[in-house]
Amino acid sequence: MESKLGMSGSTILSDPVQFDQLFKSGIDHIEIGEFPDEASFYRFLNMARRNQVSFGIHSPLIRGNSKYDLIEHVSVDPLDARINFEKEVALAASVGAEYILVHFPYFKGPVSSNPRTKIEEGLRYLSELQKKYKISIVCEPKLGHNRSSAGIHYLHQFPKEVWGTYQLSLCIDMGDYRMAADDKWKEYIVPLLPYTTVVHVHNVSFLDEKYYWVPIHPELNSKEGHFDMKSMIEILAEEKGRYFILEHTPHSRPTESYVVEGMEWLHKLIE
């Protein structure tokens, strides 16, 4: 299978009025979640089928539901988060999604108890759901509160052969991994490559103590305040069959031509 170039609902903040923008030429796949309501999800579903585009669901399906609580309480109790996530897995499987992606492992910050035990318990739970509903579950490690890299470090220390036994896929978020590991990103990413099926592609722009996901573009590789992403994309593109998802947000107000230039550059790198 060739690698697929995909668009994320983040590029339009899952706004139903702008769904058309996701179905650009050259896009084979859409990854989306955080719909404002269930009706807009079914509207998207009809458009995806009409355009014959594959899709993945990025949990939470509906905005306002849990994003980070599978391991520890962030905004809701983990038990409630898991009940809701199972409903989403069942729905994603029933409508023909290629996968459902969830933020895991997610830690707000450093923990005093053993993170390995917590990660493995979560893997057991996710692996059972994957078997039960026969849909691929993709785990995306994320930065915690105030850019805490604890969760990404805990996964780095976690034995990869143990991860492999649960047969769960990983998503590498390029921005999170560069912020967590900076120039040591290769040490972190290479051991995860055998399990990686999805890549969230964007650069990072830092502004007034905040950071924003900005479109991937060759000119940013040498621009101060951004990361050189070229070699990371090349390493992630060595193995075919991955989904490369353009996951910038509209906050930097990129022009359509700028996004297309970055998309074409990425397409050449992953071909």
C-alpha positions in Angstrom: 0.0 0.0 0.0 1.3 3.5 -0.9 1.4 6.2 1.8 -1.7 8.4 1.8 -1.8 12.1 2.0 -4.6 13.3 4.3 -6.3 16.4 5.6 -7.2 17.0 9.2 -10.5 18.5 10.4 -8.2 20.8 12.5 -7.5 22.9 9.4 -11.1 24.2 9.6 -11.7 23.5 13.3 -14.3 20.9 12.2 -16.6 23.7 11.0 -19.5 22.1 9.0 -19.8 25.2 6.9 -16.3 24.6 5.6 -16.4 20.8 5.1 -15.9 21.3 1.3 -12.3 22.6 2.0 -11.3 19.2 3.3 -11.9 17.5 -0.1 -9.1 19.0 -2.0 -7.5 17.4 -5.1 -4.6 15.1 -4.1 -6.2 14.3 -0.7 -6.9 10.6 -0.3 -8.0 10.6 3.3 -9.5 12.8 6.0 -9.0 12.5 9.8 -11.6 14.4 11.8 -13.3 14.7 15.2 -14.7 17.3 17.6 -17.8 17.8 15.5 -20.2 20.4 17.0 -23.0 17.8 17.0 -23.9 14.4 15.7 -25.8 15.8 12.7 -22.7 17.4 11.4 -20.8 14.1 11.7 -23.4 12.3 9.5 -23.2 15.2 7.1 -19.5 14.7 6.8 -20.0 11.0 6.4 -22.2 11.5 3.4 -19.7 13.8 1.8 -16.8 11.4 2.4 -18.8 8.6 0.7 -19.8 10.8 -2.2 -16.2 11.9 -2.7 -14.9 8.3 -2.2 -12.4 9.4 0.4 -11.3 7.2 3.3 -11.5 8.7 6.7 -10.3 8.2 10.3 -12.0 9.5 13.5 -10.0 11.6 15.9 -11.5 11.2 19.4 -13.5 12.8 20.8 -16.1 12.6 18.1 -18.2 15.4 19.6 -16.6 18.6 20.9 -16.6 18.9 24.7 -16.2 15.2 25.4 -13.0 13.8 27.0 -9.8 14.2 25.1 -7.1 13.1 27.6 -8.6 11.1 30.4 -7.9 7.4 29.6 -5.1 7.1 32.2 -5.8 9.9 34.8 -8.4 12.5 35.5 -7.8 15.6 33.4 -11.3 16.9 32.8 -13.5 13.8 33.5 -13.2 10.6 35.5 -11.2 7.9 33.5 -14.1 5.4 33.9 -16.6 7.9 32.2 -14.0 8.7 29.5 -13.6 5.0 28.7 -17.4 4.4 28.6 -17.7 7.3 26.1 -14.6 6.1 24.1 -16.0 2.6 23.7 -19.2 4.1 22.2 -17.1 6.1 19.7 -15.1 2.9 18.8 -18.3 1.0 18.1 -19.7 3.9 16.0 -16.4 4.3 14.0 -16.4 0.6 13.2 -20.0 0.6 12.1 -19.6 3.5 9.6 -16.4 2.1 8.0 -13.7 4.4 9.5 -10.1 3.2 8.7 -9.2 3.7 12.3 -10.0 5.7 15.5 -7.2 7.8 17.0 -7.0 8.7 20.7 -4.6 10.7 22.8 -2.6 7.9 24.6 -0.5 7.8 26.7 -1.4 11.2 28.1 0.0 12.4 31.4 -0.6 16.0 32.7 2.9 16.0 34.1 5.3 13.8 36.1 3.6 11.1 38.2 4.8 9.6 41.5 3.5 6.1 40.8 4.9 3.8 38.1 4.0 5.1 34.7 4.8 1.8 33.0 2.0 0.0 34.9 -0.5 2.7 34.0 0.5 2.6 30.3 0.3 -1.2 30.1 -3.1 -1.3 31.8 -4.3 1.2 29.2 -2.8 -0.9 26.4 -4.7 -3.9 27.7 -8.0 -2.0 27.7 -7.4 -0.5 24.2 -6.3 -3.9 22.8 -9.5 -5.5 24.0 -11.6 -2.8 22.3 -9.7 -3.2 19.1 -10.4 -7.0 19.1 -14.0 -6.6 20.1 -14.9 -4.0 17.4 -12.4 -5.1 14.7 -11.2 -1.5 14.0 -7.6 -0.2 14.3 -7.0 2.0 17.3 -4.2 4.5 16.9 -2.5 5.9 19.9 -1.1 9.5 19.8 1.3 10.4 22.6 0.9 14.1 23.5 2.5 16.9 25.5 0.8 17.5 28.9 0.0 20.7 30.8 2.4 23.6 30.2 4.1 21.6 27.4 5.1 18.8 29.9 6.9 16.1 28.0 6.5 13.5 30.8 4.1 11.3 28.8 6.4 11.2 25.7 9.4 10.4 28.0 7.4 7.7 29.7 6.6 6.1 26.4 10.3 6.4 25.4 11.2 4.4 28.5 8.4 1.9 28.0 9.7 -1.5 26.6 8.8 -1.5 22.9 8.5 -5.3 22.7 5.7 -5.0 25.4 4.0 -2.4 23.3 4.3 -4.7 20.3 2.4 -7.6 22.0 -0.8 -5.5 22.2 -0.8 -4.8 18.4 -1.8 -1.2 18.7 -0.6 1.5 16.2 1.0 4.8 17.0 0.6 8.3 15.6 3.7 10.6 15.6 2.8 14.2 16.1 5.7 16.0 14.6 5.2 19.2 16.6 4.8 17.5 20.0 7.9 15.3 19.4 10.1 18.2 18.4 9.0 20.2 21.4 9.5 17.2 23.7 12.8 15.9 22.3 14.2 18.8 20.2 17.4 17.7 18.5 17.1 14.2 20.0 13.9 13.5 18.2 15.5 10.6 16.2 16.3 8.7 19.4 12.6 9.0 20.3 11.0 8.3 16.9 13.1 5.5 15.4 12.2 2.9 18.0 8.5 3.7 17.4 8.7 3.3 13.6 7.6 -0.4 13.5 4.3 0.6 15.2 3.7 3.9 13.4 0.8 4.1 11.0 -0.2 7.8 11.2 1.9 11.0 11.1 0.4 14.4 12.1 2.3 16.8 9.8 2.7 20.5 10.7 5.4 23.0 11.9 5.2 25.1 15.0 5.1 28.8 15.4 5.8 30.3 18.8 4.1 33.6 19.7 3.8 35.4 23.1 4.3 32.2 25.2 1.8 30.3 23.0 2.4 27.9 20.2 0.4 27.2 17.1 0.3 24.4 14.5 1.2 26.0 11.2 1.3 24.4 7.7 4.3 22.4 6.7 6.3 24.4 4.1 9.9 24.1 2.9 10.7 27.8 3.7 10.1 27.2 7.4 13.0 24.6 7.6 15.5 27.5 7.8 13.3 30.1 9.5 14.0 31.1 13.1 11.3 30.1 15.5 10.3 27.0 13.6 11.7 23.5 13.2 13.5 21.9 10.3 11.1 19.1 9.6 12.5 17.7 6.3 14.7 14.9 7.7 11.9 13.8 10.1 9.5 13.5 7.2 12.0 11.5 5.2 12.6 9.0 8.0 8.8 8.6 8.6 8.3 8.2 4.8 10.8 5.4 4.4 8.1 2.8 5.2 5.2 2.9 2.8 1.5 2.6 3.8 1.4 5.4 6.4 -1.2 8.2 6.6 0.4 11.7 6.5 -2.2 14.1 7.8 -1.9 17.8 7.3 -2.8 19.0 10.8 -2.2 22.8 11.0 -4.9 25.0 12.4 -6.3 28.2 10.8 -4.9 30.6 13.5 -1.9 31.7 11.4 -4.3 32.5 8.5 -2.3 30.6 5.8 -3.2 31.4 2.2 -4.5 28.5 0.1 -1.5 28.7 -2.2 0.9 28.5 0.8 -0.9 25.3 2.0 -0.8 23.8 -1.5 2.9 24.5 -1.9 3.6 22.7 1.4 1.3 19.9 0.4 3.1 19.4 -2.9 6.5 19.5 -1.2 5.2 16.8 1.3 3.8 14.7 -1.5 7.2 14.6 -3.2 8.9 13.6 0.1 6.5 10.7 0.8 6.3 9.3 -2.8 
